[in-house]
Amino acid sequence: MFAVDLHLHTRPFHNPRGAPTAFDPYGARLMAASARNRGIDGLALTNHNYRVPYLNDDPLFVPGIEVTTRNGHVLVVGPDPPDRTYGDRSSPAAVVEDAHDRGCAAVIAHPFRNSTVADVDAPFDAVEVNGKHPERRAEIERIADEREIPVVGGSDAHFPFELGRVHTLVYADDLTPESVVDAIRDGRVEPRRQTYLTDRLLLPMYDAIHGARDALQRAVPG
């Protein structure tokens, strides 16, 4: 069994251009150091719309990307995710098809945060419990039951102290990008929540930020 965080970023803030930044290699090293300290065996580096091609064995870096689609975000993790995607032009179904062609798993990311991906008829491999909304696990499990897919976990970390608060237990004999994909597809995964002292401050802050953003979007037509 291995502990793998399937959703994290290598820089504090999103790059609107969806392109690599000079901070990415430093962010990756900081995340790796935090993972070793917290007993996390693997990290999926899933920046928005671009892949960071870094290699690491302890913890294992699993290639990944968080794809922005017309309906919301989809995590693509595995041996060969795409290098770049382009904004919200893709349909979730096309992203899933491409992920499968590449030997990767396609995961519904934070389905209750400005997303209708869970309503799309596409063969997703899993749905995510997100570290910013761990209290929504019961709702995530209902989606998983309806679709007959497993639940995985990812912290959605942008800072090292956020890493691992929700992660995935992967039941496999060895840890490789391929074994992670196989475990997801076979249902040999489960989300695990790990509470740290920082969560007492972070989770209320996340709720306030996303609540304010949702209220603003409802107030602005279109």
N, CA, C and O of each residue as an XYZ file, in Angstrom:
888
protein
N       0.846     -1.195      0.000
C       0.000      0.000      0.000
C       0.882      1.247      0.000
O       1.906      1.303      0.682
N       0.466      2.238     -0.774
C       1.219      3.482     -0.889
C       0.269      4.666     -0.708
O      -0.902      4.608     -1.082
N       0.798      5.729     -0.130
C       0.056      6.978      0.027
C       0.452      7.922     -1.101
O       1.620      8.285     -1.237
N      -0.529      8.314     -1.908
C      -0.260      9.150     -3.081
C      -1.208     10.348     -3.076
O      -2.425     10.185     -2.989
N      -0.649     11.535     -3.169
C      -1.451     12.753     -3.316
C      -1.644     12.983     -4.813
O      -0.685     13.269     -5.530
N      -2.877     12.857     -5.280
C      -3.157     12.873     -6.715
C      -3.473     14.256     -7.283
O      -3.874     14.372     -8.441
N      -3.294     15.305     -6.475
C      -3.669     16.631     -6.990
C      -2.860     17.693     -6.254
O      -3.145     18.010     -5.099
N      -1.865     18.232     -6.917
C      -1.134     19.353     -6.338
C      -0.461     20.164     -7.433
O      -0.349     19.735     -8.581
N      -0.018     21.350     -7.036
C       0.542     22.325     -7.969
C       1.938     22.736     -7.506
O       2.252     22.661     -6.318
N       2.767     23.166     -8.447
C       4.150     23.488     -8.129
C       4.396     24.982     -7.937
O       5.544     25.426     -7.936
N       3.342     25.749     -7.777
C       3.514     27.177     -7.514
C       2.311     27.695     -6.740
O       1.233     27.105     -6.808
N       2.482     28.787     -6.007
C       1.409     29.265     -5.136
C       0.155     29.719     -5.860
O      -0.951     29.546     -5.347
N       0.310     30.302     -7.054
C      -0.843     30.858     -7.749
C      -0.899     30.319     -9.175
O       0.126     29.992     -9.773
N      -2.107     30.234     -9.701
C      -2.279     29.763    -11.071
C      -1.688     30.769    -12.047
O      -1.784     31.981    -11.851
N      -1.079     30.245    -13.097
C      -0.601     31.087    -14.189
C      -1.719     31.174    -15.224
O      -2.045     30.167    -15.851
N      -2.314     32.351    -15.417
C      -3.438     32.441    -16.362
C      -3.094     31.944    -17.763
O      -3.983     31.528    -18.506
N      -1.814     31.984    -18.132
C      -1.426     31.543    -19.470
C      -1.360     30.020    -19.572
O      -1.237     29.482    -20.672
N      -1.438     29.321    -18.441
C      -1.319     27.872    -18.480
C       0.001     27.427    -19.060
O       0.042     26.534    -19.905
N       1.092     28.047    -18.610
C       2.416     27.773    -19.157
C       3.412     27.624    -18.013
O       3.174     28.138    -16.920
N       4.516     26.935    -18.247
C       5.529     26.764    -17.199
C       6.064     28.096    -16.694
O       6.110     29.086    -17.424
N       6.467     28.096    -15.424
C       7.068     29.281    -14.822
C       8.426     28.910    -14.230
O       8.731     27.735    -14.030
N       9.232     29.931    -13.954
C      10.563     29.699    -13.396
C      10.494     29.105    -11.994
O      11.464     28.505    -11.531
N       9.361     29.264    -11.312
C       9.250     28.763     -9.943
C       8.970     27.261     -9.892
O       9.193     26.628     -8.860
N       8.487     26.691    -10.983
C       8.022     25.302    -10.954
C       9.045     24.311    -10.392
O       8.678     23.517     -9.527
N      10.311     24.313    -10.837
C      11.239     23.321    -10.288
C      11.479     23.484     -8.793
O      11.670     22.496     -8.083
N      11.472     24.728     -8.312
C      11.640     24.960     -6.872
C      10.410     24.475     -6.109
O      10.525     23.856     -5.051
N       9.231     24.765     -6.662
C       8.004     24.300     -6.031
C       7.943     22.789     -5.957
O       7.497     22.231     -4.954
N       8.390     22.121     -7.015
C       8.391     20.663     -7.012
C       9.296     20.112     -5.915
O       8.941     19.149     -5.235
N      10.460     20.725     -5.747
C      11.388     20.267     -4.708
C      10.821     20.512     -3.313
O      10.981     19.675     -2.424
N      10.166     21.644     -3.117
C       9.548     21.925     -1.823
C       8.433     20.927     -1.514
O       8.302     20.467     -0.380
N       7.628     20.593     -2.531
C       6.564     19.611     -2.330
C       7.150     18.239     -1.999
O       6.612     17.522     -1.156
N       8.243     17.877     -2.654
C       8.872     16.588     -2.382
C       9.382     16.527     -0.947
O       9.223     15.508     -0.275
N       9.988     17.602     -0.477
C      10.486     17.622      0.895
C       9.339     17.500      1.895
O       9.461     16.790      2.893
N       8.234     18.184      1.636
C       7.076     18.087      2.519
C       6.501     16.682      2.510
O       6.095     16.168      3.552
N       6.462     16.053      1.328
C       5.931     14.693      1.224
C       6.767     13.714      2.039
O       6.215     12.863      2.735
N       8.078     13.824      1.962
C       8.935     12.938      2.752
C       8.676     13.122      4.243
O       8.662     12.150      4.998
N       8.474     14.356      4.663
C       8.226     14.645      6.065
C       6.882     14.097      6.530
O       6.721     13.739      7.696
N       5.918     14.032      5.614
C       4.560     13.616      5.982
C       4.247     12.171      5.592
O       3.104     11.731      5.720
N       5.235     11.439      5.124
C       5.017     10.034      4.819
C       4.201      9.779      3.574
O       3.511      8.763      3.488
N       4.262     10.682      2.598
C       3.554     10.522      1.334
C       4.528      9.911      0.324
O       5.619     10.438      0.106
N       4.127      8.802     -0.284
C       5.023      8.051     -1.172
C       5.057      8.567     -2.602
O       6.062      8.406     -3.294
N       3.964      9.188     -3.053
C       3.888      9.634     -4.441
C       3.110     10.922     -4.568
O       2.204     11.194     -3.780
N       3.468     11.720     -5.570
C       2.811     12.995     -5.836
C       2.487     13.102     -7.319
O       3.360     12.904     -8.164
N       1.246     13.410     -7.634
C       0.873     13.717     -9.012
C       0.945     15.228     -9.187
O       0.189     15.967     -8.557
N       1.848     15.682    -10.039
C       2.019     17.110    -10.296
C       1.014     17.531    -11.360
O       1.168     17.187    -12.532
N      -0.007     18.269    -10.959
C      -1.152     18.523    -11.848
C      -1.397     20.025    -11.995
O      -2.424     20.539    -11.552
N      -0.452     20.721    -12.617
C      -0.666     22.140    -12.873
C      -1.762     22.332    -13.915
O      -2.090     21.424    -14.678
N      -2.318     23.541    -13.923
C      -3.432     23.824    -14.815
C      -2.954     23.951    -16.260
O      -2.237     24.885    -16.620
N      -3.372     22.990    -17.068
C      -3.218     23.046    -18.522
C      -1.788     22.930    -19.023
O      -1.517     23.203    -20.192
N      -0.866     22.527    -18.145
C       0.457     22.173    -18.633
C       1.101     21.163    -17.688
O       0.835     21.140    -16.486
N       1.940     20.349    -18.263
C       2.619     19.285    -17.529
C       4.033     19.731    -17.160
O       4.724     20.359    -17.962
N       4.456     19.401    -15.938
C       5.843     19.651    -15.548
C       6.590     18.320    -15.591
O       6.224     17.393    -14.869
N       7.631     18.205    -16.424
C       8.252     16.908    -16.704
C       9.378     16.550    -15.735
O      10.461     16.156    -16.168
N       9.137     16.682    -14.438
C      10.191     16.424    -13.467
C      10.148     14.984    -12.986
O       9.079     14.384    -12.870
N      11.323     14.438    -12.708
C      11.444     13.064    -12.237
C      11.925     13.066    -10.794
O      12.767     13.879    -10.410
N      11.389     12.159    -10.009
C      11.801     12.023     -8.619
C      11.357     10.649     -8.131
O      10.289     10.165     -8.505
N      12.172     10.032     -7.303
C      11.855      8.687     -6.814
C      11.362      8.665     -5.379
O      10.642      7.742     -4.999
N      11.727      9.655     -4.567
C      11.336      9.668     -3.160
C      10.941     11.079     -2.754
O      11.783     11.873     -2.334
N       9.640     11.390     -2.884
C       8.537     10.555     -3.358
C       8.551     10.429     -4.884
O       9.209     11.203     -5.580
N       7.820      9.449     -5.379
C       7.685      9.282     -6.823
C       6.825     10.407     -7.386
O       5.728     10.662     -6.890
N       7.321     11.078     -8.419
C       6.504     12.040     -9.145
C       5.704     11.291    -10.216
O       6.272     10.666    -11.111
N       4.391     11.368    -10.107
C       3.503     10.791    -11.108
C       3.127     11.898    -12.092
O       2.582     12.916    -11.666
N       3.394     11.740    -13.387
C       3.031     12.790    -14.347
C       1.536     13.089    -14.313
O       0.715     12.188    -14.142
N       1.199     14.351    -14.474
C      -0.210     14.713    -14.456
C      -0.452     16.106    -14.994
O       0.484     16.858    -15.266
N      -1.711     16.436    -15.141
C      -2.144     17.750    -15.613
C      -3.591     17.930    -15.174
O      -4.367     16.974    -15.165
N      -3.950     19.152    -14.813
C      -5.347     19.474    -14.516
C      -5.900     20.238    -15.711
O      -5.516     21.378    -15.976
N      -6.801     19.589    -16.420
C      -7.306     20.129    -17.687
C      -8.570     20.945    -17.434
O      -9.506     20.478    -16.785
N      -8.581     22.159    -17.952
C      -9.783     22.989    -17.913
C     -10.646     22.651    -19.124
O     -10.208     22.783    -20.267
N     -11.867     22.217    -18.865
C     -12.804     21.894    -19.942
C     -13.972     22.873    -19.925
O     -14.032     23.779    -19.095
N     -14.880     22.675    -20.842
C     -16.068     23.541    -20.913
C     -16.905     23.429    -19.644
O     -17.627     24.362    -19.294
N     -16.814     22.297    -18.955
C     -17.674     22.028    -17.808
C     -16.963     22.108    -16.461
O     -17.610     22.050    -15.416
N     -15.643     22.241    -16.479
C     -14.903     22.234    -15.225
C     -13.584     21.509    -15.403
O     -13.095     21.355    -16.522
N     -13.016     21.067    -14.302
C     -11.668     20.519    -14.335
C     -11.651     18.991    -14.274
O     -12.466     18.357    -13.604
N     -10.683     18.429    -15.007
C     -10.455     16.984    -15.038
C      -8.966     16.745    -14.790
O      -8.118     17.355    -15.440
N      -8.654     15.855    -13.847
C      -7.276     15.453    -13.612
C      -6.926     14.300    -14.544
O      -7.680     13.333    -14.652
N      -5.795     14.402    -15.209
C      -5.272     13.315    -16.037
C      -3.928     12.920    -15.441
O      -2.993     13.721    -15.432
N      -3.825     11.689    -14.942
C      -2.595     11.222    -14.300
C      -2.197      9.876    -14.890
O      -3.048      9.059    -15.241
N      -0.888      9.660    -14.992
C      -0.402      8.411    -15.559
C       0.916      8.618    -16.271
O       1.561      9.652    -16.101
N       1.322      7.645    -17.067
C       2.663      7.712    -17.667
C       2.837      8.767    -18.734
O       3.964      9.210    -18.959
N       1.763      9.202    -19.413
C       1.946     10.084    -20.571
C       0.786     11.072    -20.728
O       0.087     11.029    -21.740
N       0.565     11.960    -19.750
C      -0.475     12.977    -19.945
C      -0.036     13.990    -20.995
O       1.151     14.065    -21.314
N      -0.959     14.765    -21.534
C      -0.566     15.767    -22.537
C       0.348     16.828    -21.936
O       0.276     17.113    -20.740
N       1.203     17.409    -22.764
C       2.106     18.465    -22.298
C       1.380     19.780    -22.064
O       1.690     20.502    -21.117
N       0.404     20.097    -22.933
C      -0.338     21.348    -22.824
C      -1.774     21.119    -23.235
O      -2.065     20.286    -24.094
N      -2.664     21.863    -22.617
C      -4.041     21.967    -23.088
C      -4.361     23.458    -23.135
O      -3.584     24.277    -22.643
N      -5.481     23.807    -23.716
C      -5.690     25.215    -24.044
C      -7.043     25.716    -23.551
O      -8.050     25.672    -24.259
N      -7.024     26.193    -22.306
C      -8.206     26.838    -21.764
C      -9.392     25.917    -21.682
O      -9.260     24.742    -21.341
N     -10.562     26.456    -21.997
C     -11.809     25.708    -21.831
C     -12.377     25.243    -23.161
O     -13.595     25.163    -23.320
N     -11.508     24.934    -24.121
C     -11.996     24.557    -25.442
C     -12.431     23.093    -25.509
O     -13.263     22.738    -26.344
N     -11.891     22.254    -24.657
C     -12.131     20.812    -24.772
C     -13.411     20.395    -24.057
O     -13.826     21.012    -23.075
N     -14.018     19.348    -24.564
C     -15.126     18.725    -23.856
C     -14.553     17.683    -22.904
O     -13.520     17.084    -23.206
N     -15.201     17.449    -21.755
C     -14.714     16.422    -20.840
C     -14.593     15.060    -21.506
O     -13.650     14.318    -21.233
N     -15.547     14.722    -22.386
C     -15.503     13.416    -23.048
C     -14.235     13.280    -23.892
O     -13.619     12.214    -23.921
N     -13.848     14.353    -24.576
C     -12.636     14.305    -25.397
C     -11.398     14.172    -24.525
O     -10.448     13.487    -24.904
N     -11.396     14.814    -23.368
C     -10.266     14.717    -22.442
C     -10.134     13.288    -21.925
O      -9.024     12.764    -21.834
N     -11.247     12.658    -21.588
C     -11.219     11.273    -21.106
C     -10.709     10.336    -22.199
O      -9.883      9.462    -21.935
N     -11.194     10.515    -23.410
C     -10.758      9.661    -24.515
C      -9.250      9.793    -24.748
O      -8.552      8.799    -24.946
N      -8.767     11.023    -24.722
C      -7.338     11.245    -24.928
C      -6.524     10.644    -23.779
O      -5.467     10.056    -24.005
N      -7.021     10.796    -22.546
C      -6.331     10.218    -21.387
C      -6.194      8.711    -21.535
O      -5.129      8.147    -21.288
N      -7.271      8.072    -21.938
C      -7.236      6.615    -22.086
C      -6.308      6.190    -23.220
O      -5.621      5.174    -23.115
N      -6.287      6.955    -24.290
C      -5.369      6.646    -25.392
C      -3.911      6.735    -24.938
O      -3.036      6.074    -25.498
N      -3.661      7.555    -23.927
C      -2.310      7.751    -23.418
C      -1.976      6.836    -22.238
O      -0.901      6.946    -21.649
N      -2.885      5.947    -21.900
C      -2.646      5.060    -20.773
C      -2.797      5.722    -19.427
O      -2.228      5.256    -18.440
N      -3.557      6.805    -19.366
C      -3.737      7.572    -18.132
C      -5.150      7.398    -17.581
O      -6.055      6.934    -18.274
N      -5.313      7.779    -16.330
C      -6.625      7.810    -15.696
C      -7.180      9.228    -15.753
O      -6.436     10.204    -15.652
N      -8.492      9.327    -15.914
C      -9.183     10.616    -15.938
C     -10.089     10.707    -14.713
O     -10.957      9.859    -14.507
N      -9.879     11.732    -13.913
C     -10.552     11.871    -12.615
C     -11.353     13.159    -12.582
O     -10.846     14.218    -12.953
N     -12.596     13.078    -12.142
C     -13.410     14.276    -11.946
C     -12.844     15.040    -10.750
O     -12.821     14.517     -9.635
N     -12.389     16.272    -10.975
C     -11.798     17.078     -9.905
C     -12.863     17.952     -9.245
O     -13.728     18.511     -9.919
N     -12.789     18.062     -7.915
C     -13.683     18.923     -7.102
C     -15.018     19.200     -7.819
O     -15.238     20.317     -8.288
N     -15.896     18.214     -7.907
C     -17.103     18.360     -8.733
C     -18.086     19.404     -8.248
O     -19.007     19.746     -8.990
N     -17.941     19.927     -7.045
C     -18.891     20.919     -6.544
C     -18.321     22.328     -6.548
O     -18.923     23.239     -5.981
N     -17.165     22.519     -7.179
C     -16.572     23.852     -7.240
C     -16.626     24.349     -8.677
O     -15.732     24.073     -9.477
N     -17.690     25.087     -8.994
C     -17.850     25.656    -10.339
C     -17.672     24.604    -11.421
O     -16.922     24.805    -12.377
N     -18.357     23.492    -11.270
C     -18.163     22.377    -12.194
C     -19.472     21.644    -12.438
O     -20.281     21.445    -11.532
N     -19.652     21.248    -13.695
C     -20.738     20.335    -14.041
C     -20.180     19.090    -14.717
O     -20.899     18.383    -15.423
N     -18.884     18.821    -14.497
C     -18.242     17.664    -15.115
C     -18.938     16.375    -14.709
O     -19.055     15.454    -15.518
N     -19.401     16.298    -13.462
C     -20.036     15.074    -12.981
C     -21.337     14.761    -13.717
O     -21.837     13.639    -13.644
N     -21.891     15.754    -14.429
C     -23.132     15.535    -15.185
C     -22.872     15.049    -16.605
O     -23.809     14.708    -17.326
N     -21.610     15.016    -17.009
C     -21.264     14.658    -18.383
C     -21.209     13.145    -18.543
O     -20.675     12.436    -17.690
N     -21.759     12.670    -19.630
C     -21.749     11.230    -19.926
C     -20.408     10.876    -20.567
O     -20.241     10.965    -21.783
N     -19.462     10.477    -19.728
C     -18.129     10.090    -20.204
C     -17.575      9.056    -19.221
O     -17.924      9.083    -18.041
N     -16.722      8.150    -19.690
C     -16.232      7.049    -18.849
C     -15.066      7.454    -17.936
O     -13.943      6.977    -18.099
N     -15.346      8.333    -16.982
C     -14.325      8.726    -16.026
C     -13.883      7.511    -15.209
O     -14.635      6.553    -15.033
N     -12.643      7.575    -14.714
C     -12.090      6.460    -13.944
C     -12.297      6.612    -12.453
O     -12.265      5.618    -11.727
N     -12.512      7.844    -11.968
C     -12.679      8.076    -10.540
C     -13.211      9.488    -10.330
O     -13.252     10.297    -11.257
N     -13.615      9.768     -9.098
C     -14.027     11.109     -8.700
C     -13.251     11.466     -7.439
O     -12.941     10.598     -6.623
N     -12.943     12.741     -7.288
C     -12.017     13.186     -6.254
C     -12.707     13.772     -5.030
O     -13.642     14.563     -5.151
N     -12.234     13.374     -3.843
C     -12.441     14.151     -2.625
C     -11.296     15.151     -2.561
O     -10.128     14.762     -2.526
N     -11.624     16.427     -2.547
C     -10.624     17.481     -2.631
C     -10.251     17.988     -1.246
O     -11.113     18.131     -0.378
N      -8.964     18.261     -1.040
C      -8.488     18.689      0.257
C      -9.051     19.999      0.745
O      -8.972     20.292      1.938
N      -9.622     20.804     -0.146
C     -10.217     22.063      0.269
C     -11.677     21.890      0.707
O     -12.265     22.782      1.318
N     -12.248     20.721      0.381
C     -13.644     20.466      0.756
C     -13.801     19.021      1.247
O     -14.640     18.293      0.717
N     -13.026     18.590      2.235
C     -13.100     17.180      2.653
C     -14.437     16.799      3.267
O     -14.790     15.621      3.316
N     -15.185     17.803      3.736
C     -16.475     17.505      4.365
C     -17.521     17.042      3.351
O     -18.606     16.617      3.750
N     -17.227     17.114      2.063
C     -18.202     16.733      1.043
C     -18.023     15.289      0.586
O     -18.528     14.900     -0.468
N     -17.311     14.504      1.372
C     -17.036     13.127      0.967
C     -18.316     12.332      0.716
O     -18.381     11.570     -0.249
N     -19.330     12.491      1.560
C     -20.562     11.717      1.373
C     -21.200     12.029      0.022
O     -21.703     11.123     -0.642
N     -21.187     13.297     -0.395
C     -21.741     13.665     -1.692
C     -20.896     13.095     -2.839
O     -21.426     12.674     -3.866
N     -19.571     13.092     -2.641
C     -18.678     12.514     -3.645
C     -18.960     11.024     -3.788
O     -18.979     10.497     -4.901
N     -19.175     10.353     -2.676
C     -19.425      8.914     -2.727
C     -20.734      8.599     -3.446
O     -20.854      7.549     -4.078
N     -21.710      9.494     -3.357
C     -22.957      9.278     -4.111
C     -22.690      9.346     -5.614
O     -23.228      8.542     -6.375
N     -21.868     10.292     -6.042
C     -21.501     10.354     -7.457
C     -20.795      9.070     -7.871
O     -21.087      8.496     -8.920
N     -19.861      8.628     -7.033
C     -19.109      7.406     -7.339
C     -20.039      6.202     -7.448
O     -19.884      5.378     -8.349
N     -20.997      6.098     -6.541
C     -21.937      4.970     -6.584
C     -22.779      5.004     -7.852
O     -23.008      3.970     -8.480
N     -23.235      6.187     -8.223
C     -24.066      6.309     -9.426
C     -23.285      5.929    -10.678
O     -23.834      5.325    -11.599
N     -22.015      6.280    -10.708
C     -21.191      6.019    -11.888
C     -20.443      4.687    -11.803
O     -19.850      4.236    -12.784
N     -20.476      4.064    -10.626
C     -19.748      2.812    -10.387
C     -18.253      2.992    -10.646
O     -17.621      2.208    -11.355
N     -17.714      4.053    -10.046
C     -16.282      4.340    -10.122
C     -15.768      4.572     -8.705
O     -16.556      4.880     -7.811
N     -14.469      4.432     -8.485
C     -13.931      4.637     -7.142
C     -13.760      6.111     -6.791
O     -13.840      6.994     -7.645
N     -13.522      6.341     -5.504
C     -13.215      7.678     -4.988
C     -11.724      7.741     -4.681
O     -11.166      6.830     -4.071
N     -11.092      8.820     -5.107
C      -9.686      9.063     -4.793
C      -9.589     10.382     -4.030
O     -10.576     11.105     -3.892
N      -8.385     10.686     -3.537
C      -8.199     11.920     -2.791
C      -6.988     12.687     -3.257
O      -5.966     12.101     -3.614
N      -7.104     14.009     -3.254
C      -5.991     14.878     -3.582
C      -6.071     16.153     -2.777
O      -7.165     16.661     -2.531
N      -4.935     16.680     -2.363
C      -4.932     17.859     -1.498
C      -5.256     19.145     -2.234
O      -5.759     20.091     -1.628
N      -4.974     19.200     -3.542
C      -5.075     20.452     -4.305
C      -4.133     21.495     -3.712
O      -4.451     22.683     -3.668
N      -2.970     21.032     -3.256
C      -2.029     21.916     -2.564
C      -1.326     22.856     -3.525
O      -0.942     22.473     -4.630
N      -1.165     24.102     -3.079
C      -0.319     25.079     -3.748
C       0.896     25.434     -2.891
O       1.865     26.015     -3.380
N       0.832     25.079     -1.618
C       1.927     25.328     -0.688
C       2.282     24.015      0.007
O       1.408     23.170      0.203
N       3.543     23.830      0.380
C       3.947     22.557      0.985
C       3.157     22.183      2.236
O       2.913     21.002      2.481
N       2.752     23.181      3.033
C       2.038     22.843      4.269
C       0.614     22.362      4.013
O      -0.050     21.886      4.934
N       0.134     22.480      2.770
C      -1.195     21.974      2.429
C      -1.157     20.510      1.983
O      -2.188     19.836      1.972
N      -0.012     20.037      1.629
C       0.128     18.726      0.986
C      -0.335     17.587      1.903
O      -0.079     17.601      3.107
N      -1.016     16.609      1.315
C      -1.356     15.385      2.010
C      -2.575     15.425      2.887
O      -2.944     14.402      3.463
N      -3.228     16.588      3.013
C      -4.386     16.659      3.927
C      -5.503     15.737      3.471
O      -6.239     15.189      4.292
N      -5.629     15.564      2.153
C      -6.406     14.458      1.588
C      -5.524     13.805      0.539
O      -4.972     14.483     -0.327
N      -5.394     12.493      0.617
C      -4.593     11.775     -0.368
C      -5.245     10.427     -0.649
O      -6.332     10.140     -0.149
N      -4.585      9.608     -1.443
C      -5.158      8.333     -1.878
C      -4.281      7.185     -1.406
O      -3.062      7.211     -1.577
N      -4.907      6.183     -0.814
C      -4.213      4.936     -0.525
C      -4.312      4.053     -1.767
O      -5.405      3.699     -2.210
N      -3.167      3.712     -2.310
C      -3.077      2.905     -3.530
C      -2.596      1.514     -3.139
O      -1.500      1.352     -2.602
N      -3.424      0.518     -3.413
C      -3.072     -0.855     -3.069
C      -2.421     -1.510     -4.288
O      -3.092     -1.912     -5.238
N      -1.093     -1.601     -4.226
C      -0.309     -2.135     -5.338
C       0.983     -2.725     -4.786
O       1.419     -2.381     -3.687
N       1.587     -3.618     -5.565
C       2.845     -4.240     -5.137
C       4.027     -3.299     -5.281
O       4.980     -3.371     -4.505
N       3.969     -2.418     -6.270
C       5.017     -1.427     -6.446
C       4.367     -0.125     -6.878
O       3.196     -0.100     -7.257
N       5.128      0.945     -6.819
C       4.569      2.258     -7.126
C       5.216      2.803     -8.387
O       6.396      3.154     -8.396
N       4.428      2.867     -9.452
C       4.820      3.447    -10.728
C       3.616      4.212    -11.271
O       2.498      4.000    -10.802
N       3.817      5.094    -12.246
C       2.651      5.737    -12.853
C       1.649      4.719    -13.395
O       0.439      4.920    -13.299
N       2.159      3.627    -13.963
C       1.269      2.592    -14.518
C       0.493      1.874    -13.416
O      -0.690      1.576    -13.579
N       1.160      1.597    -12.297
C       0.464      0.878    -11.224
C      -0.593      1.760    -10.567
O      -1.611      1.257    -10.092
N      -0.360      3.060    -10.539
C      -1.371      3.975    -10.015
C      -2.613      3.954    -10.900
O      -3.737      3.883    -10.403
N      -2.404      4.017    -12.210
C      -3.538      3.969    -13.143
C      -4.287      2.649    -13.001
O      -5.516      2.638    -12.940
N      -3.563      1.547    -12.947
C      -4.212      0.238    -12.822
C      -5.019      0.146    -11.533
O      -6.132     -0.380    -11.531
N      -4.464      0.654    -10.441
C      -5.168      0.590     -9.157
C      -6.444      1.419     -9.186
O      -7.470      1.000     -8.650
N      -6.385      2.593     -9.810
C      -7.592      3.421     -9.922
C      -8.663      2.688    -10.720
O      -9.820      2.619    -10.304
N      -8.275      2.144    -11.860
C      -9.260      1.478    -12.721
C      -9.818      0.209    -12.088
O     -10.965     -0.160    -12.342
N      -9.014     -0.458    -11.267
C      -9.469     -1.680    -10.606
C     -10.190     -1.413     -9.296
O     -10.716     -2.340     -8.681
N     -10.221     -0.168     -8.861
C     -10.877      0.158     -7.603
C     -10.039     -0.160     -6.377
O     -10.572     -0.247     -5.270
N      -8.738     -0.334     -6.556
C      -7.847     -0.633     -5.419
C      -7.289      0.662     -4.840
O      -6.082      0.808     -4.648
N      -8.189      1.590     -4.569
C      -7.831      2.904     -4.036
C      -8.896      3.336     -3.042
O     -10.038      2.881     -3.096
N      -8.508      4.212     -2.143
C      -9.471      4.852     -1.249
C      -8.896      6.163     -0.745
O      -7.687      6.279     -0.545
N      -9.766      7.160     -0.539
C      -9.272      8.446     -0.047
C      -8.996      8.380      1.446
O      -9.661      7.658      2.189
N      -8.014      9.139      1.862
C      -7.688      9.218      3.286
C      -7.498     10.680      3.650
O      -6.829     11.425      2.933
N      -8.081     11.082      4.753
C      -7.926     12.446      5.254
C      -6.929     12.456      6.409
O      -7.012     11.650      7.336
N      -5.993     13.384      6.324
C      -5.009     13.559      7.395
C      -5.116     14.997      7.880
O      -4.909     15.929      7.103
N      -5.432     15.185      9.139
C      -5.637     16.526      9.672
C      -4.355     17.049     10.307
O      -3.733     16.377     11.130
N      -3.975     18.244      9.916
C      -2.801     18.913     10.471
C      -3.253     20.186     11.186
O      -4.374     20.656     10.993
N      -2.385     20.722     11.993
C      -2.732     21.927     12.748
C      -3.112     23.079     11.818
O      -3.994     23.876     12.136
N      -2.448     23.159     10.679
C      -2.731     24.260      9.752
C      -4.157     24.215      9.212
O      -4.696     25.243      8.802
N      -4.781     23.016      9.209
C      -6.136     22.904      8.667
C      -7.148     23.710      9.468
O      -8.166     24.140      8.927
N      -6.880     23.915     10.735
C      -7.815     24.694     11.556
C      -7.975     26.113     11.032
O      -9.031     26.725     11.188
N      -6.926     26.630     10.411
C      -6.994     27.951      9.804
C      -7.372     27.888      8.335
O      -8.132     28.726      7.851
N      -6.841     26.890      7.616
C      -7.002     26.842      6.169
C      -8.431     26.563      5.735
O      -8.961     27.266      4.875
N      -9.064     25.549      6.315
C     -10.375     25.141      5.805
C     -11.431     26.232      5.955
O     -12.183     26.453      5.005
N     -11.534     26.932      7.092
C     -12.483     28.059      7.139
C     -12.160     29.148      6.121
O     -13.061     29.777      5.566
N     -10.856     29.367      5.877
C     -10.465     30.375      4.898
C     -10.910     29.966      3.498
O     -11.431     30.791      2.748
N     -10.703     28.675      3.134
C     -11.137     28.197      1.835
C     -12.641     28.357      1.666
O     -13.109     28.787      0.612
N     -13.402     28.010      2.709
C     -14.854     28.136      2.632
C     -15.254     29.583      2.379
O     -16.145     29.851      1.572
N     -14.604     30.512      3.063
C     -14.932     31.926      2.895
C     -14.588     32.418      1.489
O     -15.367     33.143      0.871
N     -13.412     32.016      0.988
C     -12.979     32.457     -0.345
C     -13.914     31.930     -1.424
O     -14.379     32.685     -2.277
N     -14.186     30.622     -1.379
C     -15.024     30.044     -2.425
C     -16.477     30.488     -2.290
O     -17.176     30.625     -3.294
N     -16.935     30.713     -1.071
C     -18.285     31.229     -0.892
C     -18.441     32.612     -1.468
O     -19.449     32.911     -2.110
N     -17.439     33.477     -1.244
C     -17.488     34.835     -1.799
C     -17.431     34.808     -3.321
O     -18.135     35.568     -3.986
N     -16.586     33.926     -3.874
C     -16.478     33.835     -5.329
C     -17.781     33.338     -5.947
O     -18.223     33.861     -6.970
N     -18.400     32.325     -5.327
C     -19.667     31.808     -5.840
C     -20.752     32.884     -5.796
O     -21.549     33.009     -6.725
N     -20.775     33.658     -4.711
C     -21.778     34.723     -4.586
C     -21.571     35.786     -5.658
O     -22.535     36.305     -6.222
N     -20.307     36.108     -5.936
C     -20.011     37.092     -6.981
C     -20.449     36.596     -8.360
O     -20.992     37.360     -9.159
N     -20.210     35.326     -8.630
C     -20.597     34.783     -9.928
C     -22.118     34.751    -10.099
O     -22.635     34.961    -11.196
N     -22.821     34.486     -9.002
C     -24.295     34.504     -9.080
C     -24.812     35.923     -9.301
O     -25.851     36.117     -9.931
N     -24.087     36.912     -8.784
C     -24.545     38.293     -8.881
C     -24.257     38.913    -10.239
O     -24.921     39.865    -10.649
N     -23.245     38.357    -10.949
C     -22.866     38.927    -12.241
C     -23.484     38.077    -13.355
O     -23.120     36.907    -13.482
N     -24.398     38.612    -14.163
C     -25.025     37.837    -15.240
C     -23.981     37.337    -16.229
O     -22.980     37.999    -16.503
N     -24.256     36.118    -16.767
C     -23.385     35.548    -17.794
C     -22.131     34.984    -17.240
O     -21.301     34.470    -17.990
